[in-house]
Amino acid sequence: MAKEELLSLDGLIEEILPDGRFAVRLENDHRIIAYTAGKMRRFRIRSVVGDRVIVEMTPYDLEKGRIIYRERTPGGPPGAPRRRR
């Protein structure tokens, strides 16, 4: 059995939920629950309310998704300075 293609949709973070989940409003006004992808967690990419994101979803469950990309905000710094431990 072949693996189904994933859907990639643009969205906007509306609310931060417990356990690292987010309420995301998609372009088509559909609201889903999404979590951050592993690479975003690994590199500590933070998402806040109002961020534009790209969400990856499976065609089998259209209520849940995974945030795979957070668009950079214009006028913001290229990156925050790292803390020394």
Secondary structure as UniProt FT lines:
FT   STRAND          7..17
FT   TURN            18..20
FT   STRAND          21..26
FT   TURN            27..28
FT   STRAND          31..36
FT   HELIX           38..42
FT   TURN            43..44
FT   TURN            49..50
FT   STRAND          52..57
FT   TURN            59..60
FT   TURN            62..63
FT   STRAND          64..70
FT   TURN            74..75
//
